Amino acid sequence: MQNIVEISLLADWWTNLVIIGMLAAALVMLIIIGIFAFYFRLWIQSIWTGAGITIFDLLGMSFRNVNAKMIVRGKIMAVQAGLGDSSGITTKALEAHYLAGGNVPQVIKAMIAANKAKTIQLTFREATAIDLAGRDVLEAVQTSVYPKVIDCPPRNAKRTSLDAMAKNGIQLKVKARVTVRANLQRLIGGATEETIIGRVGEGIVSAIGSAEFHSDVLENPDLISKAVLSRRLDANTAFEIVSIDIADIDVGENIGARLQADQAEADTQVARARAEGRRAMAVAEERENLAEIENARSAVVDAESEVPKAISEAFRNGRLSIMDYYSLRNVQADTDMRKSIALSSSTGTTSNK
């Protein structure tokens, strides 16, 4: 009886184990079918286009948190354009670029555009490096195929023209257009459009400043273009300057004449200041002379005040008598009369004249 019970329990255990196994197998099959259904369309596209991406590659992308749809479409675009693993565009390379934060579709489009142009040597490694450097690689390829025109100065700048002065003092206002082509080999680490604009503006100002007369520049604007192009302003930049065209040139102010007028006005102010200084010094000297005259007069008055004292002292000492004093007074009166006659005579002569 005990054996029968044990056999019955063993049979139930196996039955439960079989049921659990079947349920687990069904669950696994459902998961596989779900994954297969999710990636089936991408896998079929890859098979039909020859992209060479297997279902296991798609499963690996899920575990690596890679956008499988983007990778498959990028690989299909590359294969359809004639770019495959021989060009470096492998599935792993695309995944690595995606995980590095790159723009996979933009890189593929740039590679296709460069391949169609047939004149641009661009490898997948260079394209990914340009993209990871923050540059728009597709725009760079397009600019390399179709040159780009840059306004100098830019349209959004505060100044609407480049102002420079010729040697004769006449101001010229110039607007230029610079045609550039992207240099993909120098795109990483090369200077941007702002450097090109700055260098071209400096070159235009220098070329105008070297001209003897502004009329020479007006007659031959290409003198500016030739002078600027000869300086190789695109060195160490991400662009190659194709041409520099003078779009507009106007005559401004006569800065030389204005500077001369300002200098003359400044010289006049300096001369006036110096004359005023000399006048002030003359006035001060005159006042000093007047002060000296007054001092001399006070000295005369002091000396004259001593005369009565000396006369009285002479009377007391007996060295001067009354008759001597009157004789002295007569001499003084006679002297005063002579002075008055001489003064009246000189006055009459002057009036007659």
Sequence and secondary structure as in RCSB ss.txt:
>XXXX:A:sequence
MQNIVEISLLADWWTNLVIIGMLAAALVMLIIIGIFAFYFRLWIQSIWTGAGITIFDLLGMSFRNVNAKMIVRGK
IMAVQAGLGDSSGITTKALEAHYLAGGNVPQVIKAMIAANKAKTIQLTFREATAIDLAGRDVLEAVQTSVYPKVI
DCPPRNAKRTSLDAMAKNGIQLKVKARVTVRANLQRLIGGATEETIIGRVGEGIVSAIGSAEFHSDVLENPDLIS
KAVLSRRLDANTAFEIVSIDIADIDVGENIGARLQADQAEADTQVARARAEGRRAMAVAEERENLAEIENARSAV
VDAESEVPKAISEAFRNGRLSIMDYYSLRNVQADTDMRKSIALSSSTGTTSNK
>XXXX:A:secstr
 HHHHHHHHHHHHHHHHHHHHHHHHHHHHHHHHHHHHHHHHHHHHHHHHT    HHHHHHHHHTT  HHHHHHHH
HHHHHTT  GGGT  HHHHHHHHHTT  HHHHHHHHHHHHHHSS    HHHHHHHHHTT  HHHHHHHHHS EEE
EES TTSS SSEEEE TTSEEEEEEEEEEEEE GGGTTT B HHHHHHHHHHHHHHHHHH S HHHHHH THHHH
HHHHTT TTTTBSEEEEEEEEEEEEEEEEHHHHHHHHHHHHHHHHHHHHHHHHHHHHHHHHHHHHHHHHHHHHHH
HHHHHHHHHHHHHHHHHTSS HHHHHHHHHHHHHHHHHHHHHHHHHHHHHHH 
